Amino acid sequence: MHDADFLRKIADEKKIKKAVVTGGGLIDIETCEALHLAGIEITIVEMLPQLLSFLDPEMAS
């Protein structure tokens, strides 16, 4: 909850323009969505061949 409050604060202040999210799991993708909606440009770094690895490749694409 503390992290979510912090992210909301920096998004509201409009001081952050770009962010890097490490990982492509569900929480990471949800975080990306929230940051994107706040107008922040996102880069995702994932070591696996696809995001949301619990999905089959067709669904993930």
Residue pairs with C-beta under 8 A, 6 or more apart in sequence:
7 31
7 34
7 35
10 16
11 34
11 35
11 38
11 39
11 40
12 38
14 39
16 40
17 40
17 41
18 40
18 41
18 42
18 43
19 35
19 40
19 41
19 42
19 43
20 42
20 43
20 44
20 45
21 28
21 31
21 32
21 35
21 42
21 43
21 44
21 45
22 28
22 44
22 45
22 46
23 44
23 45
23 46
24 44
24 46
24 48
24 50
24 51
24 52
24 53
25 52
25 53
26 52
26 54
28 44
29 51
29 52
32 42
32 44
35 42
36 42
44 51
50 57
50 60
50 61
51 60
52 59
52 60
53 60
